[in-house]
Amino acid sequence: MGPLGFADELKLTPEQVRQLEAINQRHTEAMTALSREGLDEGEKHARSIALRDKKLSDTKAVLTAEQSVHWQQLKQQRRDAALKQRGDEPVKPHQE
């Protein structure tokens, strides 16, 4: 989940919300365009990973260092809760 899903917990400013919404919109448009390009699955996968990495980089540039750390912690807590609900064991934090 992106930081907008944790806006209150992260104490995002209105400007940060605006910037993150713009990043999400650009990412959605890029992914839609990618799906229409008729690439083979390997190339499509590689380009989608590059787009994901770009979105993550852009997102982290908007957040303060503290917000970025807190966001990672919140995401891990949500993952652990979902795994527990399914009966699976929590996993180590995902490194991004």
C-alpha positions in Angstrom: 0.0 0.0 0.0 1.2 3.4 -0.9 1.7 6.2 1.7 -1.6 7.8 0.8 -3.3 4.8 2.5 -1.5 5.8 5.7 -1.9 9.6 5.3 -3.1 10.2 8.8 -0.5 7.9 10.4 2.3 9.5 8.4 1.0 13.0 9.0 1.3 13.9 5.3 1.0 17.6 4.5 -1.5 18.7 1.9 1.4 19.3 -0.5 2.7 15.8 0.0 -0.7 14.4 -0.7 -0.9 16.4 -3.9 2.5 15.2 -5.0 1.8 11.6 -4.2 -1.5 11.7 -6.0 0.3 13.0 -9.1 2.9 10.2 -8.8 0.1 7.6 -8.6 -1.6 9.2 -11.6 1.6 9.1 -13.7 2.2 5.5 -12.7 -1.3 4.4 -13.6 -1.0 6.1 -17.0 2.4 4.5 -17.6 1.2 1.1 -16.7 -1.9 1.5 -18.9 0.3 2.5 -21.8 2.6 -0.4 -21.2 -0.3 -2.9 -21.3 -1.2 -1.5 -24.7 2.2 -1.8 -26.3 2.0 -5.5 -27.3 5.3 -6.4 -25.8 6.3 -10.0 -25.0 5.8 -11.0 -21.4 9.5 -10.8 -20.5 9.8 -7.3 -21.7 6.5 -6.2 -20.2 7.6 -7.7 -16.8 11.0 -5.9 -17.0 9.4 -2.6 -17.9 6.7 -2.9 -15.2 9.4 -3.5 -12.6 11.3 -0.4 -13.8 8.0 1.6 -13.5 7.4 0.3 -10.0 10.9 1.2 -9.0 10.5 4.7 -10.4 7.3 5.2 -8.5 8.9 4.0 -5.3 11.9 6.4 -5.8 9.6 9.3 -6.6 7.4 8.5 -3.6 10.4 8.3 -1.2 11.6 11.7 -2.5 8.3 13.2 -1.3 8.4 11.7 2.2 10.7 12.8 5.0 13.2 10.2 6.3 11.0 9.6 9.3 7.9 9.2 7.2 9.6 6.7 5.0 10.8 4.6 7.9 7.3 4.8 9.5 5.7 3.8 6.1 7.9 0.7 5.9 6.9 -0.3 9.4 3.2 0.3 8.7 3.4 -1.8 5.5 5.1 -4.6 7.4 2.5 -4.6 10.2 -0.3 -4.8 7.6 1.5 -7.7 5.8 2.0 -9.5 9.1 -1.7 -9.0 10.1 -2.8 -10.4 6.7 -0.6 -13.4 7.0 -1.8 -14.1 10.6 -5.4 -13.8 9.4 -4.6 -16.5 6.7 -2.8 -18.6 9.3 0.7 -18.0 7.8 3.8 -17.0 9.6 5.0 -13.4 9.3 8.0 -12.9 7.0 11.0 -10.7 7.4 10.5 -7.0 6.3 10.6 -6.5 2.5 13.6 -4.3 1.5 12.8 -1.7 -1.0 
